[in-house]
């Protein structure tokens, strides 16, 4: 009963009176009903691999360089590296793409690309692996990794 009352009270609040949380809270007004969405370079340059043929089409056959992030839901370091890498890829303004591959969903791809630990990040150009690292990197290291891949 108390939970239902608390939920009704929360739902009766207007977006202006809802407490704001998170890194965007002080800067981003809430949309009606507390929902916020938008588009960014990150959305268009990062994608989740659906299956082997999707990987072939969007990574191997892609004319642009692609960073492939092999990760897992249960992996703590992956949760740190993933957003950091997405942010750095977005800064490249479309010069490089990022494919995210969950190793639990796509074990065959992990085996094919010899992923033995996560996070593992591959740099692919014209369907070939040209660089690779395992583990967490800071933003400076990621920037150097991406610049080497795109030839900047």
C-alpha positions in Angstrom: 0.0 0.0 0.0 2.8 2.4 0.9 4.6 1.7 -2.3 1.4 2.5 -4.3 1.0 5.8 -2.5 4.6 6.7 -3.1 4.3 5.8 -6.8 1.1 7.9 -7.2 2.8 10.8 -5.5 5.8 10.5 -7.8 3.7 10.3 -10.9 1.7 13.4 -9.9 4.8 15.5 -9.8 5.4 17.8 -12.7 8.7 17.5 -14.6 10.0 20.7 -13.0 9.6 19.3 -9.5 11.2 16.0 -10.1 14.7 15.7 -8.6 17.4 15.9 -11.2 20.2 13.4 -11.2 23.1 12.4 -13.4 25.8 14.3 -15.3 23.4 16.3 -17.5 21.0 17.3 -14.7 22.0 20.9 -14.2 22.2 21.6 -17.9 19.4 19.7 -19.6 15.7 20.4 -18.9 13.4 17.4 -18.7 11.1 16.7 -21.6 7.4 16.3 -20.8 6.7 13.3 -18.6 10.3 13.2 -17.5 11.5 11.6 -20.7 14.5 13.0 -22.6 16.0 11.8 -25.8 18.1 13.2 -28.5 20.5 12.4 -31.3 24.2 12.7 -31.3 27.2 11.7 -33.3 27.7 8.8 -30.8 24.3 7.3 -31.8 25.2 7.2 -35.4 28.8 6.1 -35.1 28.2 3.3 -32.6 26.1 0.2 -33.1 25.5 -3.2 -31.6 26.3 -6.2 -33.7 23.2 -8.4 -34.2 24.8 -11.6 -35.7 27.6 -12.9 -37.9 26.2 -11.6 -41.2 25.6 -8.1 -39.5 29.2 -8.2 -38.4 30.3 -9.1 -42.0 28.2 -6.3 -43.5 28.8 -3.5 -41.0 32.4 -4.2 -39.9 34.3 -6.4 -42.3 32.9 -4.9 -45.5 32.8 -1.3 -44.2 34.9 1.2 -46.1 35.4 3.2 -42.9 37.7 2.1 -40.1 35.8 0.3 -37.4 36.7 -0.1 -33.7 35.3 -3.4 -32.4 34.6 -3.5 -28.6 34.2 -7.1 -27.4 32.6 -6.9 -24.0 30.2 -8.7 -21.6 27.4 -7.5 -19.3 29.1 -9.0 -16.2 32.5 -7.3 -16.9 33.2 -4.4 -14.6 36.1 -3.0 -16.7 33.9 -3.2 -19.8 31.4 -0.9 -18.2 34.2 1.7 -17.7 35.8 1.4 -21.1 32.7 1.2 -23.2 31.3 4.7 -22.6 34.9 6.2 -22.6 35.5 4.6 -26.0 32.1 5.7 -27.4 32.9 9.2 -26.3 36.3 9.2 -28.1 34.8 7.6 -31.2 32.1 10.3 -31.3 34.8 13.0 -31.2 36.2 11.7 -34.4 33.0 13.0 -36.2 32.3 10.0 -38.4 35.9 9.2 -39.4 35.7 5.9 -37.5 32.8 3.7 -36.4 32.4 1.5 -33.3 30.8 -1.9 -33.2 29.9 -3.4 -29.9 30.0 -7.2 -29.6 28.7 -9.0 -26.5 30.8 -12.1 -26.2 28.0 -14.1 -24.4 25.7 -13.5 -27.4 28.3 -13.9 -30.1 30.7 -16.5 -28.9 31.5 -17.5 -32.5 32.8 -14.0 -33.2 34.9 -14.0 -30.0 36.4 -17.3 -30.9 37.1 -16.3 -34.5 38.9 -13.1 -33.4 40.7 -14.9 -30.6 39.2 -12.9 -27.8 40.4 -14.6 -24.6 39.7 -11.7 -22.1 37.3 -8.7 -22.0 37.4 -5.9 -22.7 39.2 -6.6 -26.0 39.2 -3.8 -28.6 40.2 -4.4 -32.2 40.9 -1.8 -34.9 39.8 -3.0 -38.3 40.5 -1.4 -41.7 39.3 -3.0 -44.9 38.2 -6.1 -43.1 41.6 -6.7 -41.5 42.6 -6.3 -37.8 45.4 -3.7 -37.8 45.7 -3.1 -34.1 44.4 -4.5 -30.8 44.4 -3.9 -27.0 43.0 -5.7 -24.0 41.9 -4.0 -20.8 41.2 -0.4 -19.9 42.9 2.6 -21.4 42.7 6.2 -20.5 41.4 8.9 -22.9 44.8 9.9 -24.1 45.7 6.3 -25.0 42.3 5.8 -26.7 42.8 9.0 -28.7 46.3 7.8 -29.9 44.8 4.4 -30.8 42.0 6.1 -32.9 44.3 8.5 -34.5 46.7 5.7 -35.6 43.7 3.9 -37.0 42.3 6.8 -39.1 45.8 8.0 -40.1 45.5 11.4 -38.4 
